Amino acid sequence: MGTSDSPTERCIESLLAVFQRYAGREGSACTLSKREFRAFMDTELAAFTKNQKDPGVVDRMMKKLDLNSDGQLDFQEFLNLIGGIAAACHDSLVLKSPQP
């Protein structure tokens, strides 16, 4: 992507960079292992993980996101998490907005 990237293009670049920051620390650079996913969650979504009373919630999230049950999250599976969070945030904004 070039110097005149749109906000959407910059967002995509950012998502790719975040995934690559965590993927490949152990094993494949194309997937997140369970430990890499935990590191991502604890760093990038720390408010979520720190406010959880159930210590197994991140493991259950990983299992649910891992659609092919290979113990790894590929980029598409990772995007399912990001999309779900974005949808929840959008729904929250819509509910808080004054209705006409």
N, C-alpha and C positions, 0 to 999 in steps of 0.2 A: 504494500500500500504506500502511496506517495505522500508528498508534502501537503497536499490539499485534501487530506482525509476528512470525511464527514464525521460527525459525532458517532454515527453508527459504526463506521469503519474503525474508529479509535476504540470503541467499546469491544468490538470483536478482537482487535489486536490485544487489548488488555486481558480479555478472557483467555486467549491463547497463551499469553505470557504467564499468567497466574498458573494455569494448568502445567506448563512446562517447568515452572519454578519448583513444583512438588513432584511431578512425574519423573521417574528415572533415578531418583536418589538411591533406590535399590531395585534392580531388575530393569524392565523395559522402560524406555523414555516415552512410550506411547500409552502407558497406563499408570494409574495410581494403585499402589498396593494398599492393604488395610492400614499399615503404619503411615504411609504417605498421606492417605485420606485423613487420618487422625491429625497429622501435622497441619494439613490444610485447614481442617475444621477449627483446631485450637488456635491457629494464627489468624486466618482470614475471617472466620465467623466466631470469634472468641466470645462475643456477647451471648451467642446462642449456647455454646457448650458450657460456659461458666454458670449459666442460669438453669442448667438441667439438674434436677434432683436425682434422675435415673442415670447411673453411670453407663448403662448399656445402650443408651439411645443412639450414639454414633455408630456402634456396631450394627444395630438394627437398620439404620439408615443405609449403611454400606450394603447390607444384604439385600435390601429392597431395591436399591439403585443398580445393583449388579445383575442386570437382566439375563445375562448368559451364564451366570453362576460360576464364573471362572476365578473368583477371589480377587479380581482386579476391576478397576473402573476405567474404561476407555473414555475418549473425549466425548462421545455421544452420551454415554451414561452420566458423565460429569455434567453435561449440559442439561440433562433432565433435572438435576438438583438445582442448578442455577435458574432454569426456567420456572421450576416450582416456587422457588423463593421470590423471583420477580413477580409471578402471578399473585402470590400471597400479599406482597407489598402493594401491588396495584389494587387488589381488592380492598385492602385496608384504606388506601387513599380515596377510592371511590365511595366507600362507606362514610368517610369523614367529610367528604365534600358536600356542601349545601345542595340539596336537590331543588330543581326548578319547580 
